[in-house]
Structures are given as C-alpha cells and as structure tokens.
Amino acid sequence: MLSTAKCLACNRELSIEKFSKRKNRPIERNSRCSSCNYHINKSNIIKKGKDFVKLYHRKQNLKKQYGLTIEQYDKLFIKFNNKCCICKKEETAIHPRTKMVQPLSVDHNHITKKVRGLLCNKCNHGIGSLKVDEGIELLESAIVYIKGNQ
C-alpha cells in the first residue's frame, strides 16, 4: 500500500494521511490534499456565494439519499401544499446551525427506498421511532393503546 501520494492541486508528494478519505468511491482517498481541498472549497463559497453552495449540497443530498432531483422535491412540495402528509401543518422546526425553518423531510421506506411523501420533523421522527418500515403492527398497537387510555 502507498504511504505517499501526489496532490493534483499543489503537486506536492505528501503522506497519505494528508488526503481525506472518500466514502463510496472507487479511489479511497481524495486526489487533493486536505489543505488544498479546504482552500478550494473556501474560495468556491466566496466566488459563488453561500446560497449557491447550500443549494448544491441540498441537490447532492436529495439525489444521493432519495434519488430525487430538486425539481422532483419541488413538485412534491407543491403537491402537498407545503404541508406535512400526516399532520397537515407547515414545518416549524428550526435548524440548530442556520436558525432557519427546516425544509420538510422526505419520507421514504428504508427497505424499498420508495419515497412516500414529505413530513414535518415531529411526524418524521414519530413514524421513524415506530419502525413502520418493518410493519405497521407497532403503530396499530400504539393506536389501540391511546384509544383505550383517553
């Protein structure tokens, strides 16, 4: 195994530890050293603006996690009138870092990967906790419990 690699940005021969690891890629390490990567990413944010970079990452995340384009997400957003498919309310959860209202979460079956709709943070966590992808028995049991103890 190689102990050094050449950075494609600065052309320096560096220890392999100076290159960040890449997940789910054929090449284990990034082609640029961590220092060059940091400076290139920072200059892209300055050149293109934070909004561009946020949108870029949002698009990448939607495609990677759910197989959706931003246009497909927007169609779902319009279809459900910017409301959660379960409680029929708009999202109110605030993102801890940006301090802005979070977008509705893409609800999907974790086994089949099929997208079901858009959910608010509370409903998304609720059905996630009840493990509905493994079957609805736990959800049905919770409904019986709540109805019986009102």
Beta strands, then each sheet from edge to edge (+ up, - down):
strand 1: 4-6
strand 2: 13-15
strand 3: 105-108
strand 4: 115-119
sheet 1: 1+ 2-
sheet 2: 3+ 4-
end
